[in-house]
Amino acid sequence: MGGAVSAGEDNDELIDNLKEAQYIRSELVEEAFRAIDRADYYLEEFRDSAYKDLAWRHGNIHLSAPCIYSEVMEALDLQPGLSFLNLGSGTGYLSTMVGLILGPFGVNHGVELHSDVIEYAYQKLEFFIKTSDSFDRFEFCEPSFVVGNCLEIAPESRQYDRVYCGAGVQKEHEDYMKNLLKVGGILVLPLEEKLTKITRTGYNSWDTKKIIAVSFAPLVLPKHNQNGKPRAVPLPPMFEVRSLQDLSRITIRHLLKKSLSGTWPPPRRVGGGRAGSRHKRRRDHRDATSLLTNRYVFMTRLIPGPMDDNNNQSGSDEVEDDEDEDEEGDENICRAVCERIQNNEEAAATLEEEEEEEEDEVGRREGSVLLMETQVNPLREKILSLPLPEPLKMYLLHYREK
């Protein structure tokens, strides 16, 4: 599923394409997508495919197409402080983006069938927290994942403000999914080949909206124990009592971010207009070459010889008599024109190579300067400048490496 928009050279260009195609429509969703590089959730050998609008699967690891995640994020209508349940949480890519919007006082839970995928998701989450500046830019709700079949959640379990299911749901499981939702909550799921948004408007009332046609692998039906009873999935606690130390860290970081508002450098954008202008120049060169190679034949056919007083082409007898000489002359002219075109092409190619080398060198210089600028993390610099003991500074930084 996917392929609705053009591939990007990088994460930002992919988001630009999703915006242009109206898959991303709100600023909040756009910021979350730009904050997390989709390629970070791919295995290293498959990163070249990360910015295509296509789903990706390797073993049990799976990512939906960017256009699908865009529609899901928009339909969920996320707000800070809400509770979110991701059924089939996979790599944690969607849950991490959701966490950037929910903030530190939201709830962010995921249920995943495969234990190896849970391990992979936690590795990616740790990498994000330790290395991404987006962790300092946003108030983050860290997701928690549990292993289990999402059809084995006990009916008396807690309900959530927002629920997403990442596997195809058949009609017989629709009511089960609805019961996971609070009144006023939103459920987004692939229901009978349609991405569907269901809003719980009352205890027994629902509003249903079909979004787009999709194709998802179906939910895996639960396997029963030997006693015939299904396994119950233990969801994480809905609300944990946080320590005063943790609450203090959240408050201090929030106040520092507020004081630094407007000082964050813009995110790095790679692969701008240079490559596009280079491709355009090559295309123009090919078009011009095509015109030149056909110009001689076109002109010799278009322009007639001189006419006599009786409107007859003069010198026709001479042309017939000297036909061999004219053919030889035409061949010489054609050969001369072709040699000139070939020389022009070689000169243009040499000039183009020189221009590309010069542009690449300028790009490397500009890229290195830009990279140095965007490595500055104002929140980190501010915390390190505070007159506090080093262990306390590191605690405020979540022990993040520079």
C-alpha positions in Angstrom: 0.0 0.0 0.0 1.3 3.5 -0.8 2.8 5.2 -3.8 0.4 8.1 -3.6 3.2 10.7 -3.6 6.7 11.0 -5.1 9.7 9.7 -3.2 11.8 12.3 -1.4 15.6 12.7 -1.3 15.3 13.0 2.5 12.7 13.1 5.3 11.9 16.8 4.8 11.3 16.3 1.1 9.0 13.4 1.7 7.0 15.5 4.1 6.9 18.3 1.5 5.4 15.9 -0.9 2.8 14.6 1.6 1.8 18.2 2.3 1.5 19.1 -1.3 -0.8 16.1 -1.8 -2.9 17.1 1.2 -2.1 14.0 3.2 -0.6 16.2 5.9 -2.9 19.1 6.6 -2.2 20.4 10.1 0.9 22.1 11.5 1.0 19.8 14.6 1.1 16.6 12.4 3.7 18.2 10.1 6.0 19.1 13.1 5.8 15.5 14.4 6.6 14.0 11.0 9.6 16.3 10.5 10.9 15.7 14.0 11.4 12.0 13.4 13.4 10.7 10.5 11.6 7.7 9.0 14.9 6.2 7.9 15.9 5.7 11.6 13.3 2.9 11.9 14.7 1.0 8.9 17.4 -1.6 9.1 20.6 -0.1 7.8 20.7 -2.1 4.5 17.2 -0.9 3.6 17.5 2.8 4.5 17.6 3.8 0.8 13.9 3.0 0.6 12.9 4.9 3.6 11.7 8.1 1.8 9.5 6.3 -0.7 5.7 6.3 -0.1 5.6 2.6 0.3 5.1 0.1 3.1 8.2 -1.9 4.2 8.4 -5.3 5.8 11.4 -7.5 6.8 10.5 -10.6 8.8 8.1 -9.4 11.6 9.2 -5.8 11.3 6.8 -3.6 9.4 6.1 0.0 8.5 3.0 1.3 6.8 3.4 3.8 3.9 3.9 7.4 4.9 0.6 8.5 3.3 -1.3 6.0 5.5 0.5 7.2 8.7 -0.4 10.8 7.6 -4.1 10.0 7.3 -4.0 8.2 10.7 -2.3 11.1 12.5 -4.7 13.6 11.0 -7.8 11.4 11.8 -6.7 10.8 15.5 -7.0 14.6 16.2 -4.3 14.3 18.9 -4.0 16.8 21.8 -1.6 17.1 24.8 -2.6 15.0 27.8 -4.7 12.4 26.0 -4.4 8.6 26.4 -3.4 6.6 23.3 -3.5 2.9 22.6 -1.6 1.5 19.5 -2.7 -2.0 18.6 0.0 -3.6 16.5 2.6 -1.0 17.6 5.4 -2.5 15.5 8.6 -0.5 15.3 7.3 2.3 17.5 7.6 4.9 14.7 3.9 6.0 15.0 3.9 5.8 18.8 7.0 8.0 19.0 5.4 10.7 16.7 2.2 10.5 18.8 4.3 11.0 22.0 5.6 14.3 20.7 2.1 15.6 20.7 0.7 14.0 23.8 3.4 15.6 26.1 4.7 14.4 29.4 1.3 14.0 31.0 -0.3 11.9 28.3 -0.5 8.1 28.2 1.1 6.2 25.3 0.7 2.4 25.2 1.3 -0.2 22.5 0.4 -3.8 22.1 2.6 -5.9 19.7 2.2 -9.6 18.8 5.9 -10.4 18.3 8.5 -10.1 21.1 11.4 -9.5 18.7 9.6 -6.5 17.3 9.1 -5.1 20.8 12.8 -5.4 21.4 13.4 -3.6 18.1 11.0 -0.8 19.1 12.7 -0.2 22.4 16.1 -0.1 20.7 14.7 2.6 18.3 13.1 4.5 21.2 16.4 4.5 23.1 18.2 5.8 20.1 15.7 8.6 19.6 15.9 9.7 23.3 19.7 9.5 23.4 20.5 11.1 20.1 17.7 13.2 18.6 17.4 17.0 19.3 13.7 16.5 18.8 13.6 15.0 22.3 14.6 18.4 23.6 12.4 20.4 21.2 9.2 18.7 22.3 7.5 17.7 25.5 7.6 13.9 25.1 5.3 11.1 26.3 7.5 8.0 26.2 5.6 5.0 24.9 5.4 1.7 26.7 5.0 -1.6 24.8 3.7 -5.0 25.9 3.7 -8.3 24.0 0.3 -9.9 23.3 -2.6 -10.3 20.9 -4.7 -7.2 20.8 -7.8 -9.3 20.6 -7.0 -10.7 24.1 -7.4 -7.5 26.1 -9.8 -8.1 28.9 -13.3 -6.4 28.4 -13.1 -4.8 31.8 -9.8 -3.1 30.9 -9.4 0.6 30.9 -10.5 2.7 28.0 -8.5 5.3 26.0 -9.1 8.7 24.3 -7.5 7.6 21.1 -7.0 4.1 19.7 -5.4 2.9 16.4 -5.3 -0.6 15.0 -2.6 -1.3 12.5 -4.1 -4.6 11.1 -7.2 -5.3 9.1 -10.3 -5.7 11.2 -13.3 -7.7 10.2 -16.8 -6.8 11.0 -17.2 -9.3 13.8 -14.4 -7.5 15.8 -15.7 -4.0 15.3 -17.6 -3.9 18.6 -14.6 -5.2 20.5 -12.5 -2.3 19.2 -15.2 0.2 20.0 -15.3 -0.9 23.7 -11.7 0.2 24.1 -12.7 3.8 23.6 -13.9 6.4 26.0 -17.0 8.5 25.3 -15.8 11.3 23.1 -12.8 9.2 21.9 -11.6 8.4 18.4 -10.8 5.0 17.0 -9.0 4.7 13.6 -8.7 1.3 12.0 -8.7 -0.5 8.6 -12.3 -1.9 8.7 -13.2 -4.1 5.7 -10.6 -2.6 3.3 -11.4 1.0 4.3 -9.4 3.2 6.7 -12.2 4.2 9.0 -12.6 6.9 11.7 -15.1 6.0 14.5 -16.0 8.7 17.1 -17.8 7.6 20.3 -20.4 10.3 20.7 -22.3 8.6 23.6 -22.4 5.4 25.6 -24.1 3.6 22.8 -23.8 6.0 19.9 -21.1 6.3 17.3 -20.2 8.4 14.3 -18.4 6.5 11.5 -16.5 8.1 8.6 -14.6 6.2 5.8 -11.3 7.9 4.9 -9.5 6.0 2.1 -9.3 2.5 0.6 -6.5 0.5 2.1 -5.1 -3.0 2.1 -3.8 -4.4 5.5 -2.9 -7.8 6.6 -5.7 -9.2 8.8 -5.6 -9.4 12.6 -4.1 -12.7 13.9 -6.7 -14.6 15.8 -5.7 -15.5 19.3 -4.5 -19.0 20.3 -6.2 -20.5 23.4 -4.3 -22.1 26.3 -4.7 -25.8 27.0 -7.6 -25.0 29.4 -9.5 -23.4 26.5 -9.3 -19.9 27.9 -7.5 -17.0 26.0 -4.5 -15.3 27.4 -5.2 -11.9 28.9 -2.9 -9.1 27.7 -1.6 -7.1 30.7 -1.8 -3.5 29.7 0.7 -1.0 31.3 -0.7 1.1 34.2 -2.8 4.0 32.9 -1.4 6.5 35.4 1.8 6.1 37.3 2.5 8.1 40.4 5.6 10.1 39.5 8.2 11.1 42.0 8.7 14.7 43.0 12.1 14.5 41.4 10.7 13.5 38.1 8.0 16.2 38.2 10.6 18.8 39.0 12.6 17.8 36.0 9.6 18.1 33.7 8.8 21.5 35.1 12.3 22.8 34.9 12.8 21.7 31.3 9.4 23.2 30.4 10.3 26.6 31.9 13.7 26.5 30.2 12.2 25.7 26.8 9.7 28.5 27.2 12.5 30.9 27.9 14.3 29.7 24.8 11.3 30.0 22.5 12.4 31.3 19.1 16.1 30.5 19.6 16.0 26.9 18.1 17.8 26.7 14.8 15.8 25.5 11.9 15.9 21.8 11.2 18.5 20.7 8.6 17.1 20.3 5.0 19.2 18.2 2.7 19.2 18.0 -1.1 17.7 21.4 -2.2 17.5 23.1 -5.5 21.0 22.3 -6.7 20.3 18.8 -7.8 17.0 19.9 -9.4 18.7 22.6 -11.4 21.5 20.1 -12.4 18.9 17.7 -13.7 17.1 20.5 -15.5 20.3 21.6 -17.2 21.0 18.0 -18.4 17.5 17.8 -19.8 17.8 21.1 -21.6 21.2 20.0 -23.0 19.7 16.8 -24.3 16.8 18.7 -25.9 19.1 21.2 -27.6 21.3 18.4 -28.9 18.3 16.7 -30.4 17.3 19.9 -32.2 20.8 20.4 -33.5 21.1 16.9 -34.9 17.9 17.3 -36.9 18.4 20.9 -38.0 20.5 20.1 -41.1 18.0 17.5 -42.6 15.1 19.7 -41.8 16.5 22.8 -43.4 17.8 21.1 -46.6 14.3 19.7 -47.1 12.5 22.9 -46.3 14.5 25.4 -48.5 14.1 24.9 -52.3 16.6 25.7 -55.0 16.4 29.0 -57.1 13.5 29.2 -59.6 13.7 30.4 -63.3 11.2 32.7 -65.1 8.8 29.9 -65.8 8.7 28.9 -62.0 10.8 25.9 -62.7 13.6 25.0 -60.4 16.6 26.3 -62.2 19.6 24.2 -63.0 17.6 20.9 -62.9 19.6 19.6 -65.8 22.8 20.5 -64.2 21.6 18.8 -61.0 20.9 15.6 -62.8 24.2 15.8 -64.6 26.2 16.5 -61.5 24.1 14.3 -59.1 27.2 12.4 -57.9 29.0 15.6 -57.1 26.0 17.0 -55.2 25.6 13.9 -53.1 29.3 14.0 -52.3 29.0 17.6 -51.3 25.9 16.9 -49.2 27.8 14.2 -47.4 30.7 16.5 -46.7 28.3 19.2 -45.4 26.5 16.7 -43.2 29.8 15.3 -41.9 31.0 18.8 -41.1 27.7 19.6 -39.2 27.8 16.4 -37.3 31.5 17.0 -36.3 30.6 20.4 -35.1 27.6 19.1 -33.1 29.9 16.4 -31.6 32.5 19.0 -30.7 29.8 21.1 -29.1 28.5 18.2 -27.1 31.9 17.3 -25.8 32.6 20.9 -24.8 29.2 21.1 -23.1 29.8 17.8 -21.3 33.2 19.0 -20.1 31.7 22.3 -18.9 28.9 20.5 -17.1 31.3 18.2 -15.3 33.4 21.2 -14.2 30.2 23.0 -13.0 29.0 19.9 -11.1 32.4 19.5 -9.4 32.3 23.1 -8.4 28.7 22.8 -7.1 29.6 19.6 -5.1 32.5 21.4 -3.5 30.3 24.4 -2.6 27.7 22.0 -1.3 30.2 20.2 0.9 31.4 23.5 2.3 27.8 24.8 2.9 26.7 21.4 4.3 29.5 21.3 6.8 28.7 24.8 8.0 25.0 24.0 8.2 25.7 20.9 10.1 27.8 22.8 12.6 25.0 25.3 13.0 22.2 22.8 13.6 24.2 20.8 16.1 23.7 23.6 18.6 21.0 22.5 21.1 19.8 25.6 23.0 18.2 23.6 25.8 21.3 21.5 26.4 23.6 24.6 26.3 21.3 26.4 28.8 21.2 23.4 31.2 25.0 23.0 31.1 25.4 26.7 31.8 23.4 26.6 35.0 25.3 26.8 38.3 24.3 23.3 39.3 26.2 20.1 40.3 27.2 18.0 37.3 25.0 15.0 38.4 22.0 17.3 38.5 22.7 18.7 35.1 23.0 15.2 33.6 19.7 14.2 35.3 18.0 17.3 33.7 19.5 16.2 30.3 18.1 12.6 30.8 21.7 11.5 30.7 21.7 12.2 26.9 25.0 12.1 25.0 25.9 15.2 23.0 
